[in-house]
């Protein structure tokens, strides 16, 4: 497959912003893609070579090395390349411009793999970039340089632009997973109506490239039989939120299992024999952080193969009391992890089982999953099932909620127990409902929002960003809709780090998945999630979250927002949704109406 076909599609995607238009471009691209190569096309669309959870190396190419590669490929000095890059603000565009101006290729570039008349293929691009990523150790820098220079030398100007952007991590096509799945269903299943089956398979095996390859080569029927696989993370089930015990029980069908909601890190634990792998809620492989959890699982899970879920919580080594989530961040250091284990010990509180010894438990109702979980776990203080009760009494639910708070938990999660209460991988719904401490009054509750833009700072904040535009996730449209502009709560150190933190996420215009009436000084790819607190949720003509849902022309905004902390454990799609904010606003109104005059 010629890589020019892919590059042309990238250029078309860059020129459109409507999801329907993007889907049409992808449909045409997939129609031109051989089934055995569709996984590689999907990965490139996602801006990666393979799923993040596989833990394989990234490209590891810095800006200076990439400039040098472009310089060698186009027969220009590094200074010329750098000057044009600064002028255009995009190294990909600079490479395209220089390739267009290039008269001929030199024998040096022929030595590096260029100079031929054959057109560049997708296979060659993917294989070369994979070799660049895998190059490690002594001499790896020179090898990366040689491979990249040869690839750019062989490329057309347009191909060079997108190769360079891909290597930089600045592809910025604005295509979300949902749009890719729509196109895959339309091409390989015959209708976008089969998207739920594609999504179900993707949720059970978080590798969209693999799912695309199975679909393209073996058809939609093959996807119907997809089961969880140990070592491949399952996209986690998510919860809605409410703050009234009566409403909560009504939503879940009257009877519920109620569990503590711990302030920890959600862990999906995969066990096969003595091998244990742990994935975060973002599907990041975090096994290196928790050698102790590995040992707990190895010795306490009485099954050959199993996938279980639980909350990893920091505890006081002297009292056993729960510590806040932030304490777990000390575990992220790569070195001296055994020192961190002693200083910040953890316990695991399990709440679900997804797979055991060949059987898919995601399709079974919660009571059956809980029974099986209790059967295969040999409980200890460090590794046991989450505190829970079964109830249909709102007063008992409230009492258990207060007990959870008093013991250091965030609140409780109320879970439906009826026959349809299956594990909805990758979905947020009313089968699980969060009831947290902060929901007891107006906007004491924090929300998790995504940074989509920024404004330059002035005065003491000169040289950094003075405020960030925050957005909620709208899962129906696969968009991020603005909620507030936050500039409070940051320390001077926080502010100083912002430009570097967001350097690789800057885009020249508003991202296609962002809905904003505000005009930022700088736009970002939706990626970073922050925990935000505010005084109240109010109506605003300036923000786009839930526009027209309460009043024509008005969206929802947070009054007096303040930054609390970054949430590196959350993907942008895990952020607080527009639906949740609307429900919080309505509860706030009901409280005001219920207050005595």
Secondary structure, DSSP 8 states (H G I E B T S, - for coil): -BHHHHHHHHHHHHH---HHHHHHHHHHHHHTS-GGGHHHHHHHHTTSSS-GGG--------HHHHHHHHHHHHT--HHHHHHHHHHHT-HHHHHHHHHHH-----HHHHHTT----S--BHHHHHHHHHHHHH--STTHHHHHHHHHHHHHHHS-HHHHHHHHHHHHT-------HHHHHHHHIIIIISSGGGHHHHHHHHHHS--HHHHHHHHHHH-HHHHHT----TTS-----EEEE-S-HHHHHHHTTS-EEEEEE-SSEEEEEEEETTEEEEE-TT--B-GGG-HHHHHHHHHHB-SSEEEEEEEEEEB-TTT--B--GGGGGGGG-SS-HHHHHHHS-EEEEEEEEEEETTEE-TTS-HHHHHHHHHHHB---SSEEE--EEEE--HHHHHHHHHHHHHTT--EEEEEE-STT----TT-EEEEEEEEEGGGGSTT-S-EEEEEEEEEE--GGGTTSEEEEEEEEEETTTTEEEEEEEE-SS--HHHHHHHHHHHGGGEESS--TTEE-SS--SEEE-S--EEEEE-SEEEEESS--TTTTSSSTT-EEEEET-EEEEE-TT--GGGS-BHHHHHHHHHHHHHHHHHS--
